Amino acid sequence: MLTLSQDDILLGCEAPDWRGALDCAAEALQQAGLVAAGYRDGLHAREAQSSTFLGSAIAIPHGTPESREHVRATGVRVLQFPRGIDWHDGNRVHVLVTIAARSDAHLDILRQLTHVLDREGVVERLAAADSRTEIAGLLSKAVVEARLDTGTLCLGFPARDASELALAAAARLRQAGCAESTFVAAVANQAPHDLGQGLWLVSSARGVTRPALALATPESLLTHGDSPLVGVFCLAAQGDAHRGLLERLLTLLESGSAGDLAGADAATVLTRLAGESAAASTRRVRVLNAHGLHARPAKQLVQVARAQSVAIRVHLEEGGGQAVSATSLTKVIGLGARRGQPLVFSAEGEGTEAALDAVCRAVTEGLGESVLPFDESREHHLSDTQAMIEPLPENAPQAAVAASPGLAIAPAFVLRLPRFDYPQRADDPAVENRRLDEAMGEGAEQLEALVRQARGCEVAQILSMHEAMLTDPELHQAAREDIGEGASAEAAWWHAIETAAHAQEMLADRLLAERAADLRDVGRRVLGLLCRIELPEPPDIPYILVADDLGPSDVARLDTARVRGLLTARGGATDHSAILARALGIPAAVGAGKRVLRLANDTLLILDGDRGRFTVAPSEERLAAAEQRLADQHHREAEAWEARHRTATTRDGHRVEVAANLGNTAHALDAVERGAEGVGLLRTEFLFMAHASAPNLATQVEEYREALDALDGRPLVARTLDVGGDKPLPYWPMPKEDNPFLGLRGIRLSLTRPEMLETQLRALLMAAAPAAEPEQAPAAGVKPAPAAAVNKNARPLRIMLPMVKDVGEFRTVRALLDRLLEELPQAERATDVQLGVMIEVPSAALLAPTLAAEVDFFSVGTNDLTQYALAIDRGHPDLAAQSDGLHPAVLRLIEMTVAAAHARGKWVGVCGELASDATAVPVLVGLGVDELSVSARQVPLVKARLREFDLAEARAQATLALAQSTAEAVRDVLETG
């Protein structure tokens, strides 16, 4: 939106001619600090190419692409010339809207100014205006664009009646970001209104963030009353901004073509709603001009359209906007078409084909400008929003979300994924079915090969899940049905994928949405094979991969010999791609924002996966410091590996146990080899998620015993089943929750099925039965012996409960455990067993004194404790970077927990990401933490970090951290002090 402040407008300017006016404009931009002096030449060079006169006494001078190097910041300056300036094209100009922008921002300003051109008397008012406020009022207008596109369509939905279609349409608007949940609730409480011709309408202005129109059509023929049900429209109303959407609906009904929407694909629906009749011929052509349809090529297009014998209309294919006359300059400019965007021309009557040929040929030839072909596989098409994004500053650390630890220094390789272009319809279903079968078979073979080559259990598990998705008979059948109705193999397959993915997204919250991302990842694999599109080849030298987002199979394909790090615009620390990056040992930062996509290939980057920071084009001093840090890191890693089996202590001998977090019992032996002194967190849900039904007692005993055998007398801390609405099990159906992170999960859920909890506790006790004659069990709260002095006959078992809010939940489980200990013969169960709780809910930390009186130990889950204490979803794309466990509020909760535990002789561990943060380790030790449980890869490094400081230094750092007011201040004072 063009917004003007008082300082942006200069009244009463004078100049001898148009050249002098340009000089005045350049000086105004320079004085405002928006450009350097060299931008003046760019303004004159651009005007020499063609006039920037827009109409209604307004010109919009802007520099050439080459002069953008002189732009320091995006902005505008408006100069009023009351006496007027004779422009070089013969027009009279009273106002210059002078633009400084590094991108194609002038196209958006052009588009926003088109509303001025149709106003009566605007020329006289601009010339006579004597206040900046009046000028701003004439030029500025809050343009709210109503949305109607493929993202607001829900076609072929498996509904039973009009009300379900209405809800599906409302949910689609919520998914599209046009409305909130209150909008969906308002729609649910109203009956659809009959529009006639089988169409119905629901609408609400409640909870609307952007005016929009959705359409839901049924999967099969439905009736409402005695009439056929073609579809239900859902309108998100906002002021007058939605009026154009209602006008389109009225045009559709007046044309009598509503029936065309029954069973129609997205292209047909949008064409009808754009005002095109079924009798109209259409032609699609892509804009090739480097800077889109700005004033000069738009004029050429209008001239070609006016020369035809029939009326020609045009609309943007992607936006679903209403078709406009191709003979209206203001309407064509108002499309805001950019390079790469397809235009759809339409016409009716005699001479239509020749007319469409003429306008499409003119567009393809460049409309008077030199153009290059548009290669989908190599050229990244920026959206309107992306094109306005400012580039990242050089040599300035930027925040992202820490996803995988490590430091990387390498040039960027920006993965610009291809946009698939394919026909929607096909003539021969047999050919299309064969093509789909072949592509799906080839995709399955690719996944099988990736599974065989997979490095790490997590990689193989996720890729195996993708393989299962690909062979899902329902997906295949849905695609075959669409092919039978005339769809191409590509269109049918992607429609099946999108339908399944949207259904997944509608069932639950963020983690289920990540499974929808997995579905689309599988879908793109097959779609790429159908379209025969190959991904761009990365360079042969080491690089940091930059992308919008990465699917799990993208990560699994990475050549770790060349990929030094990953940096993505989207994603969270819990995404499958982040999990895989950690499994492969690749430093990664995610959720960095769209600006990273503007990076040029070969731009040097410093990527810090530990802190979630990256630096673009670092200075020589910063680069040298990072290189030294990287060399030091490699040296430390080598030294740490050599000393990995030494007992973990601080420099002055203070004992702090270092254990491993495991997501699978099969990794226990590897953890011991890496120096782990036990397992501080065994995520037992892996076992439940790997089975189609709840694993029985024998299966669980076998799995847990595998880990205990590998530990060879070292302690095992097993977390009871931690699933819920965010991590559902297929055989344990969960009702949809608005916020599953605050819902029925963890111990709360387990207590609703006590028989499953009892089986798990029994299995853990039986698996930990001593291998030989049992030793006397230590008293509750006493830490087990160091790894160097383990009793290999004993199997120390520590059971901890997730999501405990107070002592009531603990007492219920304690009673159950005590009963099992009485029931099981001593020789057949664990004899060294403790029961503790996780401190991840702030209330548990605040009530630590009452809990400490009854539990055997605490384990602080800093990941959840941080997000609950700070009210920040750690996977949120915009806020996750602020979810830092070193926030003083989180540290105070840990301090309270340790104090309460030690007062009762109980021990405290930390099993979240903070435990492996090199900056946080001395702070945690200084707070009194007894155990640090980290990923197996981090064990040697954390042990080495402990040997770098003594207990007095750790306590001093903890005191210093607690005195700060923000997480940033904590890190600054620790890293610089």
N, C-alpha and C positions, 0 to 999 in steps of 0.2 A: 504494500500500500504506500502511495506517495503521501508522506506527512511532512509538513513544512513548519518550521519554527520561525519566530520573528527574525532571528539572525540569518536565516536562509534567503531572505528577500531584500533586494536593493531597489529602492524607488527612485524615480526621476533621473535615470541614466541618460547620457547623451553620447553620440558617436557620429563621426562624419559619414561613415558608410558601414556596410556589413562587415568589412574586414576589421574596422575599428571596434565594432560591437563584439566580435570574437575575441579581440585583445582584452576588452573590458571583462568578458566572461572568464578568460584564462587568469587574469589578475585576481578576480574574485575567488576563484577556486584556490589559487596559490596562497592568498592572504588567509584563507580559512584553514590552511594546513592540509588540504585534501590532495594536492598535487605538487610536483616539482615544476620548475620553470619550463622544462622540456615538453610539458603537456600542451603548451600553446601551439607548437608546430603540429601536433597531432590533431588539434581542432581544425586548423586550416587545411591539413591534408585530407581529413575526412570530408570537409565541405567541397574540396576540389573533386572528389569522387562523384558526389551527387548532393543535391540540396537536402538539408535536414528540416526544411519547412514542413510542419505537420498540418496546419490549417487553423482557421479562426485566429489569425495573427500570432500564432505560436510557432517557434522553432525550437528544436531540441538538439543543439550541437553537442557532440561527444567525440572523443578521440578515436583514432584508428587502433586496431588490435596491437600494433607495434608500439604504440605510445602508452600502453597500460603499465609498462615498467616504471613510468613516472607517477603512477597513482599511489598515494600513501594510505588513503582510506576512502571508502565508498561514501558519496554524498552528492547533493545538488546545490546549486545556487541559482536563484531566479532573479533576472534583471528586467526591470520595466523601463521601456523607452516610450514615454508619453507622446513624443512627436512622431514616433515611428521610424523604421529603417527600411529602405528599399533593399530587399534581399536579392541576391544575384539571379534568382529564377523568375523575377518579376513580381513576386508577392510582397505584401507590406507586413512587417513584423513589429509587434509592440512588446512581446515578452519572449525572452530567451530562458528556457529551462535547461541549464547547462549541467552536464552529467560527468561525474568522475567515478569510474567503476572498473574493477579488475575483471569482472565477468560481463555477461550480457545483460546487466541490470537495465540498460536503456530500453530493452524490449518490454519489461514490466512497466516501466514508466510510460512508455508509448501506450501500452494497453490501458493504463489507468487514466491517461489524459483523453482517451477517445470520447469519454462522456461529455467533455467540455465542447467538443466540436459541433454537437447537435443543438447546443443552447442558443436561443435567439438573443441577439444583442450582446453576446459575450465579448466581441471585438471592442465595442465602444466602452464597455464596463472595464475591461482590462486596461485600456488606454487612459481612462479617466480616474481610475482608482487612486485615492490619496492616502490609503493606509495599508500597512502590511497585512493586517487582519483580513481586509477585503480581498486582496490578491490570493491569500492562502485559502479563503473560502471558495473562491472561484475555481482554483486548480485542484484542491484536495477533495477527495471523496473516499469515504471508507467503502471500498469495494468488497462486498461479501459474496463470494462465489458459491452458489448452490451446487451440490454434488449429485451427479447422476452418471454412473459409469459401471464398469464390470464389477468393481468392488462393492457396489450397492445392490447387485442382482443376486437373487437366490433362486436359481432355476432348477426345476425338476426335484423339488423338495418332497420327501416322503411324508406328507401331511394327510390327516384324515378329514379335515374340514377347514373352513375359512379362518377360524380363530387360530388354529395352529400355523397357518400360512402367515397370518398377521404377526404372530410372535416370532416366527422365523425371520421375517423382514425387519422387525424391530431389532432383533439380535444382530442381524447383519449390519445395521446402522451403528450399533454399539461397537461391533468389531472394527468398523471402518473409522472409529474415532469421532463420529458425528453426534453421538448422544451418549448419555450416561445410563446407569441402571434404573434411575427413576423414570426415564423415558419408557423403557421396556415395561416397567410396572404400570405406567399410565395406559399404555396400549393394551396391556392384558386385561384392564378393567373396562374396556369399551367394546361394543359390538361393531363389526365392519359396516360401512355405509354402502348401499348399492349404487354404483355409477351407471349400471346398464351394460349390455353387451358382454356379460360375464365377468366384469371387473368390479372390485370392491376397494374401499379406501378406509384406512384408519390414520389418525393424525394426532399429534400432540406437540405443544411448545415446551413441555416440561423436560428439563435436563438436556436441552439441545445445545450443542457446542458449535454446530455448523449446519445450516439448512441443507437438507438432502432428501432424495426420494429413492426408496427401495421398492423392488418388485419381487414377490415370491410367487412362483408358479408351481402347480402340483406335479408330482412324479407321474401320476396316472390320472385318468379322467375322473373328476369329481363334480358333484352338483351341490348347489346351495339352494335349498327349497326345491323348486321345480326347474331351476335354470342351471345351465352348465357353469362351472367355476373355472374361468380362464386364469385368474390370478388376483392377488391382493396387493395393492400399493400401500406403502407406509410412508407418511410424510413427516419429516422433522421440520416443524415450522419455526421461523424466527423473523419477527418483524415483517417487513415487506420483501425480504430477500428470497423467500420461497415462491413469490408470485409467478416467476417465470416457469417454475416446475408445474404449477397448476395450469398455466396456459398451455404447456405441452400436452398435459393430460386432456384438456378440453379440445385441442386440435386433433388428437388421436381419436377421441370419441366422435367429433363432428365428421371425421373422414370415414367413419364406419369400419375402420380396419382393426378394431380391438381384437377380433378373432385371430388375426395374424400372430398374436403373441402366444397362442396355445402351442406348447411344445417347441417354441422357437429358441434358437441359440442366442447368445449374448449379442452378437453382431446385428442380427435381425431386430431384436428388441430395441437396441439403441438407435438403429436406423429409423424405425417407426416413431420412436419418441423424439427424434431429431426433426420430425416433420416430413420425412420422406414417405411417399406413398409406395404401395407395392408395385405400381406401374412404372415408377421411376427407374432409370438405369443409373448405376453407380460405377465409379471408377476410383481406385485407390492409388495414391502416389506419395512418395516420401519426399519431404523437404530436404534439399541437399545444401542449401546456402549455409555458409559457416556460421553466420549470426542470425539465422532464422529469417522469418518474414518481417524484417524491419521495413521502414518506409519505402525504400527504393525498390526492392523486389515486389513488395505488396502493390505498388503502383503499376508495375509491369503486369502483374497477374490481373489486376482490375481491367487494364486496357485490353488484354487478350480476351477476358470474359465478355467485355462490352462489344467486342467485334463479332461475337457468335450470334447465330439466328435464333437461339433458344435461351431461356433464362437458366442460369447455372447457379446452383447452391453448393455450399462447402461447409464441412465441419471437421473438427479434429476427431480422429478415430478413437484416441485414447481417452479423452475426457468425457465422451458421451454428451457433449454440448449440443445446443440446438443449431441446426443448419442455418447459415446466413447467406445473403446474396453475395455472390462473388464479384458483383459490380460495385459494391460499396467499399470504399477505401477504409473508412473508419471501422466497418464490421470485420473486414479481413485483418486489419492490424489488431483488432480486438481479440482475435483468436490466440494471439501470442505464440504462434507456432515456432518451434525451435528446430535446429538441424536434427534429422533423424526421426522426427515425428511424422506419422502418416496423415495425410489429408484425404477426405472422402468427398469427391465431387458427384453431384447428381443433376439430372436434367430429364425432361419429358418432351415428347413431340418429335416431329420430323426434323432431322438434322442433329439429333441427340448424340449419336455415336461420333460424328465428325467433330462436334463441339467439345465433347469430353476428350477426344484424342488431342485436340489443339491445346486445351489447358494443361493436360497432363504432360504433353511434350514440352510445353513452356516451363513447367516446374522442373522437369528432369534436366532441361538444358540450363537451368540456373537463373531464369528470370533476369537476364542481363548481367549476371555475375559469373565469374569462373568458379566452378564447383568440382569437387572430387566425389567419386562413388562412396556410398555408405556401406561399410563392411561390418555386418552384425558381429562377426566373430572377433573383430579386432578393435572396434570403436565402442567406447563406453558412452551411452546416451544419458546425459544428466537430466534429472527432472527439474522443473521450475524452481523448486525449493533448493536443490543442490547447487544450481547454477548461481544462486545468490550468496552462497556460503563463502565467507572470507577464507583465504588460504591461511595455513598455520604459520605463525611467526618462526623465524629461524633462531636457533640457539636459545630456546626458552623451554624448560621442562613443562610437559603437558600431562594432565591427569587422565588416567583410565582406570579400569578395574584389574587388579592383579589376578591373573588366572593360572599361571604356571611359573614357578620361580626360575631365576637365572638372569644373566646379563648377556646382551647380544649387541654387537656393533657390525653393521653391514649396510650396503645400499638397499633401497626399497625396490620391491617388485610388486606393483599394484595389479592384483588380479581383477581384470575387468571382464566379468562373465558375459557370455553372449546372450542376446535376447532372441528367443526362438520365434521364428517367423514361418508360419505354415498355413495352408488352406484349411478353412473350417469344414468344408464339405468335400465329399468324394463320390464317384459314380459307381464303383465296384466294391461292394462289401467284402467279397471273398478275397480280393487283393489286399484290402486294408487289414482284414483279420490275419492274413498271412504275414504281413509286414509287422504287425503288433506282436504276433507270436515269436517271430524271429528276433525282434528287438528285446523282448522280455527274456528269451533264452540267452541271448548274448549278455544281457545285463546280469543274469543269474551266474553265468560263467565268470564274469568279471568279479562279482562279489565273492564267489567261491575262491578265486585266486587270491583276492585280498585277505580273506580269512586265513588261508594257508600261510601267507606271508606276514600275517599280523604279528607285531612285536608287543607282547603283553596281553594279559587276559582280558583287560577292559576293552581293548581294540577289537579282539576277536568276538567278544560277547555282543558289542554294539553292531558290528558288521553282520553277525549271524542274525540279529534281530532284523536288520535291513533285508537280508535274504529271505526271511520268513514273510516280511511285508510284501516283497516282490511276488512271492508265490501264493499270496492270498487269493483264493478263488473268487471271492466277492468283488475284489477290485477288477479282476479279469472279466468277470461276467458283466459288471456295470459298463465297462468299456465296449464289450461286444454288443451290448444292447444299443448303445449310441451309434456304433458303426452300422448296425442293422437299420437304423433310422436315417442313414445318409451322412453321418459324420466321418471325417477323416480319422485315420488311426491316431494321429497326434492330438486332435481336438478331443476325441473320445477318451483317450488315456488321461489327458490332463484334467478333463472334467471329472473323471472318476477319482483322481488323486485329490483335487480341490474339494470335492464333496466330502470325501472321507476326512480330509484335514480339517475342514470347517466343523464337521460334526465332532471331531476330537476337541477342538478349541472351545466349543460350546458346552462341553461336559464339565470342565474344571478350570483350574487356574494355571499359573505359569508353567509348572513342570509338565503338565499335560500338553500345554502349547508347544513345549520342546519336542514332544513326540509327534506333533503335527509337523514340526520342522523336519523330523526324520522322514516322515511320509513324503514330503516335498523333495527331500534329498533323493529318495528312491525314484520319485517321479521324474526328476530332472535327468537322472541317469538314462532312463528309457527314452525320454523325449530327445535327449541329445543323440542317441543312436538312431532314432527315427528321422531326425533332421540332418543327420550326418554332420554334426557340428563338433569340432574338437576344441578343447580348451587351449588358450594361448600357451606357448611353450615358455617356461621360466628360463632365466639365464643359466649358463654353465658354471658361473662363479657363485660363491656363497651369497645369500641374500636374506632379507627379512620380508616375509610375505605379508602384504597389506591387502585386506579384502573387506567388503561390506559385512559378510558373515561367512562362516565355513561350516559345511555339513560334516558329519562324522566321517563319511567316506572320503571327503576332501583331505581331512587331516590324516587318515590312514594311508593315503597315497603319497604323502610327503616323503621326499628324499631327505632324511635327517642328516645326510652328509653335506647337503648344501643349504638347507633351511636353518638359519641361525635363530629365527624367532618368528612369532606370529603377532600381528596387530590388526584388530578388527574394529569396524565402526559400531557394530551391534554386538549383542550377546552378553551373557553373564557368567559368573564364575562357576555356576552349576550346569551350564550347557554341556551336552555330550562332547562338543568340540574342545571345550576347556578341560574336561576330564581326560580326554585322549592326549591333549598336549602335555598334561602332567605325567601321564603314563609313559609317553615317549621321551620325556625329559627335555622338551622344547620350551624355552622361555616364551611366555605369552602374556599380552595385555589385551583386554577386550573392552567393548563399550566405549571406545575412544571418541565416538561422534563422527558425523559425516565428513568433517573436514579432512580426515585422513585420506579420503578417496580423491581429494584434489592434489595429492602428492604426485610429483613427476617420478617416473621410473629412474632409478640410479641415485635418488636423493639419499644422502647418508643419514642413517638413523642410529640413535642409541636407545635401546629398549631394555627397561628394567622390569622384569616380570615379578620380582619380589615386592616392589613398591607400587607397581601399576603405573609407571611413568615412562614417557618417551620424549626424545628431543630430536627435532628436525634440524638438519644442517648445523651441527654443533661447531662452535669456535675451535680453533686449534688447541686452546688451553683446556676446554671442556673435553675435547676428544682425547687429548693426552691423558687427562685424569681418568677417563673411563677405560682407556686401554690399559693403564696401569692397574686399575681396579680389576679388570678382567684377567690380567696376568697374575695378579695376586690371588684372585679367586681360583684359577687353575692350580696354582701352587698350593693353596690351602686345601683344595679338593684332594690332591695327590697325598699331601701329608695326612689329611683326615682319614683317607682310606687305609693308609698304613697303620694308623693308630686306632682303627675302628673297634677293636676288641678290648681296648683298655677300659677299665671301670670309669664311668662318667662322674667327674668331680670338677669343682672349680679349681682355680690355680692354687688355692690354699687348702684343698682337700675336702671342701664341703660337698657332701654326697647329694646328687640330683639324678634320679633314675631317668634314662632316656629309652623310651619304648616306641613301638611302631603302631601306626593306624593301618588296619587291614580291611579290605572289602571282600576278601576271599580267603578261606582257610588254606588254600593251595599256596599262598604267598608267604606263609609263616616261616618256612625254611629259608627262603631268600632274605627275609627280614633278619633272621639270626645271623646269616652270613654277612650281612651289612653291619652287624654290631648291635642290633637291638637287644636290650636287656629284658625284654618281655613284649607283650602286646598290650598297649594301653587302650586300644579301642578296636574291637572286632564288630563290624557292622553285620549283625546276623541276618538282616533283611535280604542279603544277597541269596541266601539259601531259599527263602520263601519266594523270591521273585524268579528263581530259576525253575520253578515247578508249576505245572498247570493246576495243581491242587495242593493243599497244605501238606508239607512233608511230615511223614509219620515219625514216631519216636526213634525207630532204628536208623532212619536216614539222617536225622539230626545228630544222634550219638556218633555215627560214623564221621560226619563232617567235623564236628567239634573235636573229636579225638585226633583227627589228622593234625589240627593246629597244636594241640597239647603235646602230641608226640614230637613234633618238630621243635617245640620250645624246650623240650628236654629238661623240665624242672623250673623253667622261668615262668613268671606269672602271666595269666591270660585274663584280661579285662574284657568281658563280653557284654555288649549292650543288648538288652532285650529288643524284640521286634519294634522297629521305629518306622511305621508306615502310617498313612492316613490319606486325606483328600488330595494332598500334594504328591504322594507316592502310593497310589492305590494298587491293590492286588486284584488280579482278574477274578479270583474265587472269593473275594471278600468285598462285595459291592458296597459302595459308599454313596450316600446322598450328596448331591451337589452342595457345596458350601461357598458363600461369597468370599470368605477368606480362610482357606484350608490351613494356613500357617497358624491360625488362632483357633482352629476347630478341633475335631475329633482325630487326634493323632498321638503317636507315642504310647506312653503307659495308659493314657485315657482310653485309647482304642483297645488296647490289650485287655483292659479290665471289663470291656463289654463282651469279650469272648474268653472267660476265665479258663475254659478247657484247653484252648490253644496256648495260653500263657503257662498253664500247668505242664503241658507236654514239653514246652521249651525249657522250663526250669528243670524238669526231671531229666531231660536229655543232657543238659549241661552238667548236672550233678553226676550222672552216670559216666559221662565221657571223662570226667576228671577223677575217677576212681584211681587210687595210687597204683603204680605199676608193680610195686613190691610191698614189703611191710611198711605201713604208713608211719611217718614221723609225727611227733606231737605238733598240732596246729598252733600257730602263733596267736596271741590274743588279738581281738579286734582292734584295728587301728595301727598295728605294728607292721611296718613295711617289710616285704620279703627280702631275703638275703640278696646281695649283689650277684650279678651273673657269674662272676668268677668263683662264687662259693655256693652255687645252686645245689639243692638236694634233688638229684635226678630221679629219685623214687617218688617224690611228691609231685603233685600237679596243682600248684596254687591257682585257685579260681576266684575271680572277682566279678560279680554280676552287678551291672548298674542299670538303673531305670531312667529312660529318657522322658523329657517334658514333665517333670515333677514340679508341681506348684507349691505343695506344702506337705506336712508330715502325714496327712490322712492317707494319701495314695501309697506312701511307703509302708505304712502299717499293714495295709491290706496285703501287699505282696510279702512282707515279712512273715505274716501269719501263714501264708501259703507255703513259703520256703521252709519254715520251721516244721510244718506238717510233713513235707516231703523228706526232710532230714530224719524225722522220726520213723517214717514208713520204710525207707530204703535201708537195707543192711549196711553197716559201716564199711564193709569190704567192697561194696558195690557202688559207692558214691564218694564224692569229694570229701576229704577230711580237713582241708585248708581252704575254707570258703568265706568270703566276705560279701556283704550286700551294701551297695552304695547308690548314690543318685547323681545324675548329671545336673550341674548348675548351668542352665541355659535360659530359664525363665527368671526375670528379675525378682519376682516374689520369693523364689527359692533362696536367692542370695540375701535378700532382706531378712528372711526367716532362718538363716543359716544357724544361729544359736540353738533354735528348737530342733532343727534337723540333726545337728551334730550330736545331740544327746542320744540319738537312736541309730543313726547310720554308722557304717564302718569306714566309709571314705566318701570324698567328693571328687568328681571329675568335671572340670569347667569346660563346657562346649562354647568356646569363644565366638564361633561363627553365628550361632543362633542368639547367644546372649547379647552380642553386639547389635544385631538387627532388631531385637526386641527392645533393648535399652534405648537405642537411638531412633526407633520407629522408622527404620530404613530397610526396605527389601534389598538384601545383598545382591539380588539378580536384576535390580531395576536399572534400565539402560542409562538413566540420567543421574541417579542418586548413588549407585553402588560404589562409586569412587570415594564417597564420603563415609561409607560404612567401615570404619577403621577400629580394630580392637584396641589400639593404643589411646582411644579417647579416654580422657581422665574419668568420665562417668563409669566406663567399663572397668577401668583399673580399680576404682574405689569398690565396686561390687566384688571384684576378685579379692581385694584386701580384706573386706568384711568376711568373706567366705573362709579365707585362710585363718584369720584370727579366731573365728568361731570353732573351726576344726581343731586347731592346735591347742586351744583351751581344753578340749576334751581328749587330746592324745590321738586324734585322727589325722590321716594324711590327705593331701590334696594334689590332684593331677590336673594338667591342662591338655586337652586333646584337640583343640581347634587349630586353624591355620596360624594363629598368633604364636603357637609354641615353636614354630620353625622360623619365625621372623628374627633375623640376626639382631635387629635393633631392640626387639622386645624381650629376647632371652634374658639378659641381665636384669631387666625390670621385673620379670616374673620371678626370677630367683630371689631378687631383693624383697619381693612381697611375701616370700616364704613358701613358694610352690615347691612340692617335693618330687614331682614327676612331670616330665614333658613327653608327650606322645605325638609323634610326627609321622609323615610318610616315610616308608622304608628308605627311599632315596636320600632323605634328609638326615638320617640318623648319624652318619659319620660327621657331617658338618656341624650338627648341633652339639655333639660331643666335643668337637674341636673348639666351638665357640665358648663352651663352658670353661675350657682351660685357659681362655684369654683374660679372665678377670677373677678377682677374689670376692669373697662374700661382702666385705666392707664396701667395695666399689659398687656392687650390685645394689646394696641397700641405699647408697647415696643416689644412684640413678633412679631407683623407685621413688625416693622422696622428691627428687627433682621433677619427675614425670607427674606425680600427684599434685604438684603445685601449679601446674599449667591449666589453662582454661579450654583449650581445644586440642584435637588430635594433631593438627598441623603444628601447633606450638610444641607439643610433646616431641614430635619427630625432629623438629628444627633444633630444639635444645639438646636432644640426645645425639643427633648426627653432627652437630657443629661443636658441641661441648666436649 
